[in-house]
Amino acid sequence: MKPIVIKNALIINEGISFTGDVLLKNQRIEKISTNSISLPNCEIIDANGLWLLPGVIDDQVHFREPGLTHKATIYTEAKAAVAGGVTSFMEMPNTVPNAVTQKLLEDKYNIAALTSLANYSFYMGATNDNLDEVLKTNPHSVCGVKVFMGSSTGNMLVDNVQTLENLFKNCHMLIATHCESEEIIRQNLKEYKDKYGDEILPEHHPRIRNTEACFASSKQATELAAKHNTRLHILHISTAEEISLFTNKIDLKNKKITAEVCVHHLTFDESDYKTLGNKIKCNPAIKSEHDKIKLRQALNDDYFDVIATDHAPHTIEEKNNKYLNSPSGLPLVQHSLQIMIEHINNGIFTKEKVVEKMCHAPAICFGIKERGFIREGYFADLVLVNPNKNYTISKNNILYKCAWSPFENKTFGSTVECTFVNGIKIFEDGNIINNIIGSRLEFH
């Protein structure tokens, strides 16, 4: 394919913003310059007035394949991802069957190698009885090991204390945890069932999956990691109390215990259950306005390292059930960057901070090779954003297979104009223009 020169873009990268040109050639970023780049026989993209960012790396998604393809597939959700400027994703093991053996894990990679428009990696799943399989995982070609230290589907709840000790002691790659205390949640749920029967409301969700459940489990995980010097990454922190478990005194590349916060916990609070109900039911629950404000502060202060989505689609019919029969999770990956730009426009975060947490930090945390930055020689995973062009989410432009979003009819002040994966323009002007498959992520 022809080389591409992106001209006159506001390049936001590594803590600074400057106007310049970028040359893409043979999948890579060939040259970055504040002077004009001229090249014969190339495609020119005039990016005057646009932001050029590294492609977003989402370290937590559920794309539902295999086994749950009535909700989503790797193809449909990767398509939605690139439309939102997400060029790489890391997907969770609680598909059907659960990815808890090396063969089942590789089966998912084989699907992605044929269908994913974005770059991809898949977590190996831990259970109470598959430690031998977990320890076979190749840290150079798999992003990490996922441990559900709270509710999950199938056999993936890891609640055996000795199993956790052995896992944290013997696993020499990143362990990513979902931290909620199952015991506390069960007790809370029983109380609400006794009081309300099957008429529990969505706004009760943060009382059932409460702060105590989150803190107890996250504390257990950080203590195990400290004891065994484990590389721990705690996913989707949702409470102000958990902030105390992390530090901002260590440079990210040297941190052994890192944390992620998700766009919905930065955006919604418990007052939104009245209008959105089960559409924003997720685990861990969206909690109070106080929690939301404190999470934002902690992200700005670097107690949290990564912004992700925990994209978890269900059909609208499933979500419209009563609380007890409505599954947890919401679709977000197509709009996460625009959501965060709204927060930039509202003065909550800077554009440099958002790029740091959505692009650079995932690459550093997971040791991803040659991605996550606008650097010469790196893969050309890039996104062009118009920060001043309104975009209204509607049924007509939602690309998730589930075909709904909690942000339907919301108008954002920014538009994703163009997404490049490995130097190839995949998305432009609202359309997927190339069905070129992304690459399997590699790790240091």
ABEGO torsion letter per residue (X at the ends): XBBBBBBGBBBBBGGBBBBBBBBBBGGBBABBBABBBBBBGBBBBBABGBBBBBBBBBABBBAGOBGAAAABBAAAAAAAAAAAGBABBBBBAABOBBBABAAAAAAAAAAAAAABABBBBBBBBBBAAAAAAAAABBAAABAEBBBBABBBBEAABBABAAAAAAAAAABABBBBBBBBBAAAAAAAAAAAAAAAEAABBAAAAAAABBAAAAAAAAAAAAAAAAAAGBBBBBBGBABAAAAAABBAABBAAABABBBBBBAAAAABBAAAAAAAEAAABBOBBBBBAAAAAAAAAAAAAGABABBBAGBBBBBAAAAABBAAABBBEBBAAAAAAAAAAAAAAAGABBAAAAAAAAAAAAAAAAGBBGBGBBBBGBBBBBBBBBAABBBBBBAAABABAAGBBAABGBBBABBBABBBBGGBBABBGGBBABABBBBBBBBX
